[in-house]
Amino acid sequence: MKRSLSIIIPAYNEAKRLPASLVKVRAYLDAAQWDFAEVVVVDDGSTDDTAQVARDAGVRVLPNPGNRGKGYSVKHGILEAKGEWALFTDADLSSPIGEVEKLWSAVEREGATVAVGSRAVDRSLVGVHQPPLREAVGRLFNLAMRLITGLHFKDTQCGFKLFQTSAGREVFSRQLLDGFGFDVEVLFIASRRGLRAVEVPVRWDNVEGTKVSLWLGFVAFLDLLKVRRNALQGKYK
């Protein structure tokens, strides 16, 4: 299988954290054996120098039409990806970029088209934990997600996922949610389309300065109901 990769980084006001992350990504790509690789920063209407910082680092920049949300940004990146595989990862690299090798190995071994990075399969790989309240909300969200959608994943919200790009376009072109509930939505659509997904334990460290407030976390619970409603209304066909 050809090693061809697009690394998609959604970014909103990440001018301070992005340079160090892009250095790490470039160092990984210089050492890794990919036949083709590109880095795509999707600028979600930032009001700082995020886009310029990315351009200065020599990576491809896709501007959103204003501040649309992480879900919209990832969708934008996937639909514009040039690699045969597309990884989306957070700007803070809470999962080290080298962990993509675990996802790649899993899709090769399992014949899957989607690999889901997970903090819950092996919690010993979590080096720096979130505050206790956030972790509790996350576990409650996963329980609600399973009950409402029927998906079996232990962790849908780790922002580190690998899609075969052709399958990703099939999925993300049907995506309707722009916010943080999009992770569940795209995995739900992938399941409905009969795409094989594998959940893979990855290293992960909580990084201070998250853009996800607890309020947005609670809003994601409502997104679960929207996914179920959209499915019943046939909007993912």
C-alpha positions as a Markdown table, in Angstrom:
| # | Residue | x | y | z |
|---|---|---|---|---|
| 1 | Met | 0.0 | 0.0 | 0.0 |
| 2 | Lys | 1.4 | 3.4 | -1.0 |
| 3 | Arg | 2.5 | 5.6 | 1.9 |
| 4 | Ser | 0.9 | 8.9 | 0.8 |
| 5 | Leu | -0.3 | 11.3 | 3.5 |
| 6 | Ser | -2.0 | 14.6 | 4.1 |
| 7 | Ile | -1.6 | 15.9 | 7.6 |
| 8 | Ile | -4.6 | 18.3 | 8.3 |
| 9 | Ile | -4.3 | 20.7 | 11.3 |
| 10 | Pro | -7.4 | 22.8 | 12.0 |
| 11 | Ala | -6.3 | 26.0 | 13.7 |
| 12 | Tyr | -8.0 | 29.0 | 15.3 |
| 13 | Asn | -5.7 | 31.7 | 16.8 |
| 14 | Glu | -2.8 | 29.2 | 17.1 |
| 15 | Ala | 0.0 | 31.6 | 16.1 |
| 16 | Lys | 1.8 | 31.0 | 19.4 |
| 17 | Arg | 1.6 | 27.2 | 19.5 |
| 18 | Leu | 1.7 | 26.4 | 15.8 |
| 19 | Pro | 5.4 | 27.1 | 15.0 |
| 20 | Ala | 6.7 | 24.5 | 17.5 |
| 21 | Ser | 4.2 | 22.0 | 16.3 |
| 22 | Leu | 5.1 | 22.5 | 12.7 |
| 23 | Val | 8.7 | 22.0 | 13.5 |
| 24 | Lys | 7.9 | 18.6 | 15.1 |
| 25 | Val | 5.7 | 17.6 | 12.1 |
| 26 | Arg | 8.5 | 18.5 | 9.7 |
| 27 | Ala | 11.1 | 16.6 | 11.7 |
| 28 | Tyr | 8.8 | 13.5 | 11.7 |
| 29 | Leu | 8.2 | 13.7 | 7.9 |
| 30 | Asp | 12.0 | 14.2 | 7.3 |
| 31 | Ala | 12.7 | 11.0 | 9.1 |
| 32 | Ala | 9.6 | 8.9 | 8.0 |
| 33 | Gln | 9.4 | 7.1 | 4.7 |
| 34 | Trp | 6.3 | 8.5 | 3.0 |
| 35 | Asp | 6.2 | 8.4 | -0.7 |
| 36 | Phe | 4.2 | 11.7 | -0.6 |
| 37 | Ala | 3.4 | 13.9 | 2.3 |
| 38 | Glu | 1.9 | 17.4 | 2.7 |
| 39 | Val | 0.9 | 19.5 | 5.7 |
| 40 | Val | -2.3 | 21.5 | 5.5 |
| 41 | Val | -3.3 | 24.1 | 8.1 |
| 42 | Val | -7.0 | 25.0 | 7.9 |
| 43 | Asp | -7.3 | 28.6 | 9.2 |
| 44 | Asp | -10.7 | 28.9 | 10.9 |
| 45 | Gly | -11.0 | 32.7 | 10.6 |
| 46 | Ser | -8.2 | 33.4 | 13.0 |
| 47 | Thr | -7.7 | 37.0 | 14.2 |
| 48 | Asp | -4.0 | 36.5 | 14.9 |
| 49 | Asp | -1.1 | 35.6 | 12.6 |
| 50 | Thr | -2.0 | 31.9 | 12.4 |
| 51 | Ala | -2.1 | 31.9 | 8.6 |
| 52 | Gln | 1.1 | 33.8 | 8.1 |
| 53 | Val | 2.9 | 31.6 | 10.6 |
| 54 | Ala | 1.9 | 28.5 | 8.7 |
| 55 | Arg | 2.9 | 30.1 | 5.3 |
| 56 | Asp | 6.3 | 31.0 | 6.8 |
| 57 | Ala | 6.8 | 27.4 | 7.8 |
| 58 | Gly | 6.2 | 26.4 | 4.1 |
| 59 | Val | 2.9 | 24.5 | 4.6 |
| 60 | Arg | -0.3 | 24.7 | 2.6 |
| 61 | Val | -3.0 | 27.0 | 4.1 |
| 62 | Leu | -6.7 | 26.7 | 3.5 |
| 63 | Pro | -8.7 | 29.7 | 4.8 |
| 64 | Asn | -12.2 | 29.1 | 6.0 |
| 65 | Pro | -14.9 | 31.7 | 5.2 |
| 66 | Gly | -14.9 | 33.0 | 8.7 |
| 67 | Asn | -14.9 | 31.2 | 12.0 |
| 68 | Arg | -16.9 | 28.1 | 11.2 |
| 69 | Gly | -15.8 | 25.5 | 13.8 |
| 70 | Lys | -13.5 | 22.5 | 14.1 |
| 71 | Gly | -15.8 | 20.2 | 12.3 |
| 72 | Tyr | -16.0 | 22.5 | 9.3 |
| 73 | Ser | -12.2 | 22.9 | 9.3 |
| 74 | Val | -11.5 | 19.2 | 9.3 |
| 75 | Lys | -14.1 | 18.7 | 6.5 |
| 76 | His | -12.5 | 21.4 | 4.5 |
| 77 | Gly | -9.1 | 19.8 | 4.9 |
| 78 | Ile | -10.2 | 16.3 | 4.1 |
| 79 | Leu | -12.1 | 17.4 | 0.9 |
| 80 | Glu | -9.0 | 19.2 | -0.3 |
| 81 | Ala | -6.4 | 16.6 | 0.7 |
| 82 | Lys | -3.9 | 15.5 | -2.0 |
| 83 | Gly | -2.6 | 12.4 | -0.2 |
| 84 | Glu | -4.2 | 8.9 | -0.5 |
| 85 | Trp | -4.5 | 9.0 | 3.3 |
| 86 | Ala | -5.5 | 11.9 | 5.5 |
| 87 | Leu | -4.7 | 12.4 | 9.2 |
| 88 | Phe | -6.3 | 15.1 | 11.2 |
| 89 | Thr | -4.6 | 16.2 | 14.4 |
| 90 | Asp | -4.9 | 19.1 | 16.9 |
| 91 | Ala | -2.6 | 22.1 | 16.6 |
| 92 | Asp | -1.1 | 21.4 | 20.0 |
| 93 | Leu | -0.1 | 17.8 | 19.0 |
| 94 | Ser | -1.5 | 16.4 | 22.2 |
| 95 | Ser | -1.0 | 13.1 | 20.5 |
| 96 | Pro | 2.6 | 13.2 | 19.2 |
| 97 | Ile | 2.7 | 13.2 | 15.4 |
| 98 | Gly | 4.8 | 10.0 | 15.3 |
| 99 | Glu | 1.7 | 8.1 | 16.6 |
| 100 | Val | 0.4 | 8.1 | 13.1 |
| 101 | Glu | 2.6 | 5.1 | 12.5 |
| 102 | Lys | 0.4 | 3.1 | 14.9 |
| 103 | Leu | -2.7 | 4.1 | 12.9 |
| 104 | Trp | -1.0 | 3.2 | 9.6 |
| 105 | Ser | 0.1 | -0.2 | 10.9 |
| 106 | Ala | -3.5 | -0.8 | 12.1 |
| 107 | Val | -5.2 | 0.0 | 8.8 |
| 108 | Glu | -2.6 | -2.2 | 7.0 |
| 109 | Arg | -3.0 | -5.1 | 9.4 |
| 110 | Glu | -6.8 | -4.9 | 9.6 |
| 111 | Gly | -7.6 | -3.9 | 6.1 |
| 112 | Ala | -9.5 | -0.9 | 7.5 |
| 113 | Thr | -10.2 | 2.5 | 5.9 |
| 114 | Val | -10.4 | 4.5 | 9.1 |
| 115 | Ala | -8.2 | 4.4 | 12.2 |
| 116 | Val | -9.4 | 6.1 | 15.4 |
| 117 | Gly | -6.8 | 7.3 | 17.9 |
| 118 | Ser | -8.0 | 6.5 | 21.4 |
| 119 | Arg | -7.1 | 7.5 | 24.9 |
| 120 | Ala | -9.4 | 4.9 | 26.4 |
| 121 | Val | -8.2 | 1.6 | 25.0 |
| 122 | Asp | -5.0 | 1.9 | 27.0 |
| 123 | Arg | -5.2 | 4.7 | 29.6 |
| 124 | Ser | -1.6 | 4.0 | 30.7 |
| 125 | Leu | -0.6 | 5.9 | 27.5 |
| 126 | Val | -2.1 | 9.1 | 28.8 |
| 127 | Gly | 0.8 | 11.0 | 30.3 |
| 128 | Val | -0.9 | 14.2 | 31.4 |
| 129 | His | -4.5 | 13.9 | 32.3 |
| 130 | Gln | -7.3 | 16.4 | 31.9 |
| 131 | Pro | -8.8 | 17.9 | 35.1 |
| 132 | Pro | -11.0 | 15.3 | 36.9 |
| 133 | Leu | -14.3 | 17.1 | 35.9 |
| 134 | Arg | -13.4 | 17.0 | 32.2 |
| 135 | Glu | -12.5 | 13.4 | 32.4 |
| 136 | Ala | -15.8 | 12.6 | 34.1 |
| 137 | Val | -17.7 | 14.5 | 31.4 |
| 138 | Gly | -15.8 | 12.7 | 28.7 |
| 139 | Arg | -16.7 | 9.3 | 30.1 |
| 140 | Leu | -20.3 | 10.3 | 30.5 |
| 141 | Phe | -20.3 | 11.6 | 26.9 |
| 142 | Asn | -19.0 | 8.2 | 25.6 |
| 143 | Leu | -21.7 | 6.4 | 27.5 |
| 144 | Ala | -24.4 | 8.6 | 26.0 |
| 145 | Met | -22.7 | 8.3 | 22.5 |
| 146 | Arg | -22.9 | 4.5 | 22.7 |
| 147 | Leu | -26.6 | 4.5 | 23.8 |
| 148 | Ile | -27.7 | 7.1 | 21.2 |
| 149 | Thr | -25.7 | 6.1 | 18.2 |
| 150 | Gly | -25.0 | 2.4 | 18.7 |
| 151 | Leu | -21.3 | 3.0 | 17.9 |
| 152 | His | -18.8 | 0.8 | 19.9 |
| 153 | Phe | -15.8 | 3.1 | 20.2 |
| 154 | Lys | -14.4 | 3.8 | 23.7 |
| 155 | Asp | -13.2 | 7.3 | 22.7 |
| 156 | Thr | -14.5 | 9.3 | 19.8 |
| 157 | Gln | -13.2 | 12.7 | 20.9 |
| 158 | Cys | -9.4 | 12.2 | 20.6 |
| 159 | Gly | -8.5 | 14.5 | 17.8 |
| 160 | Phe | -6.2 | 12.1 | 16.0 |
| 161 | Lys | -7.8 | 10.1 | 13.2 |
| 162 | Leu | -6.7 | 8.6 | 9.9 |
| 163 | Phe | -9.0 | 8.2 | 6.9 |
| 164 | Gln | -8.3 | 6.7 | 3.5 |
| 165 | Thr | -9.0 | 10.0 | 1.6 |
| 166 | Ser | -11.4 | 8.5 | -1.0 |
| 167 | Ala | -13.5 | 7.1 | 1.9 |
| 168 | Gly | -13.0 | 10.3 | 3.8 |
| 169 | Arg | -14.6 | 12.3 | 1.0 |
| 170 | Glu | -17.5 | 9.9 | 0.9 |
| 171 | Val | -18.0 | 10.5 | 4.6 |
| 172 | Phe | -17.2 | 14.1 | 5.1 |
| 173 | Ser | -19.3 | 15.2 | 2.1 |
| 174 | Arg | -22.3 | 14.0 | 4.1 |
| 175 | Gln | -21.2 | 15.7 | 7.4 |
| 176 | Leu | -23.6 | 18.3 | 8.7 |
| 177 | Leu | -22.2 | 19.3 | 12.1 |
| 178 | Asp | -19.6 | 22.1 | 12.2 |
| 179 | Gly | -18.9 | 21.8 | 16.0 |
| 180 | Phe | -17.1 | 19.3 | 18.3 |
| 181 | Gly | -19.8 | 16.7 | 17.8 |
| 182 | Phe | -18.5 | 16.1 | 14.3 |
| 183 | Asp | -16.2 | 13.3 | 15.4 |
| 184 | Val | -19.2 | 11.1 | 16.3 |
| 185 | Glu | -21.1 | 12.1 | 13.2 |
| 186 | Val | -18.3 | 11.1 | 10.7 |
| 187 | Leu | -17.8 | 7.8 | 12.5 |
| 188 | Phe | -21.5 | 7.2 | 12.5 |
| 189 | Ile | -21.7 | 7.9 | 8.7 |
| 190 | Ala | -18.6 | 5.7 | 8.1 |
| 191 | Ser | -20.4 | 2.9 | 9.9 |
| 192 | Arg | -23.6 | 3.4 | 7.9 |
| 193 | Arg | -21.5 | 3.3 | 4.7 |
| 194 | Gly | -20.0 | 0.0 | 5.7 |
| 195 | Leu | -16.5 | 1.3 | 6.1 |
| 196 | Arg | -14.2 | -0.7 | 8.4 |
| 197 | Ala | -12.8 | 1.4 | 11.3 |
| 198 | Val | -10.3 | 0.3 | 13.9 |
| 199 | Glu | -9.7 | 1.9 | 17.3 |
| 200 | Val | -6.0 | 2.3 | 18.2 |
| 201 | Pro | -4.5 | 3.3 | 21.5 |
| 202 | Val | -2.2 | 6.3 | 21.2 |
| 203 | Arg | 0.0 | 8.4 | 23.5 |
| 204 | Trp | -1.8 | 11.6 | 24.6 |
| 205 | Asp | -1.0 | 14.5 | 26.9 |
| 206 | Asn | -3.4 | 17.2 | 28.0 |
| 207 | Val | -2.0 | 20.6 | 26.9 |
| 208 | Glu | -3.0 | 23.8 | 28.6 |
| 209 | Gly | -4.8 | 26.4 | 26.6 |
| 210 | Thr | -7.6 | 24.2 | 25.1 |
| 211 | Lys | -10.2 | 26.0 | 23.0 |
| 212 | Val | -12.9 | 23.6 | 24.2 |
| 213 | Ser | -14.8 | 25.0 | 27.1 |
| 214 | Leu | -17.0 | 22.8 | 29.3 |
| 215 | Trp | -20.0 | 24.5 | 27.8 |
| 216 | Leu | -19.0 | 23.4 | 24.3 |
| 217 | Gly | -18.5 | 20.0 | 25.8 |
| 218 | Phe | -22.0 | 19.9 | 27.0 |
| 219 | Val | -23.3 | 21.2 | 23.6 |
| 220 | Ala | -21.7 | 18.1 | 22.1 |
| 221 | Phe | -24.3 | 16.0 | 24.0 |
| 222 | Leu | -27.0 | 17.8 | 21.9 |
| 223 | Asp | -25.1 | 16.9 | 18.8 |
| 224 | Leu | -25.6 | 13.2 | 19.6 |
| 225 | Leu | -29.3 | 13.8 | 19.3 |
| 226 | Lys | -28.8 | 15.7 | 16.1 |
| 227 | Val | -26.9 | 12.8 | 14.6 |
| 228 | Arg | -29.7 | 10.4 | 15.5 |
| 229 | Arg | -32.4 | 12.8 | 14.1 |
| 230 | Asn | -30.4 | 13.3 | 10.9 |
| 231 | Ala | -30.1 | 9.6 | 10.4 |
| 232 | Leu | -33.9 | 9.1 | 11.0 |
| 233 | Gln | -34.6 | 11.8 | 8.5 |
| 234 | Gly | -32.3 | 10.1 | 5.9 |
| 235 | Lys | -29.9 | 13.1 | 5.7 |
| 236 | Tyr | -26.8 | 10.9 | 5.5 |
| 237 | Lys | -27.9 | 8.9 | 2.4 |
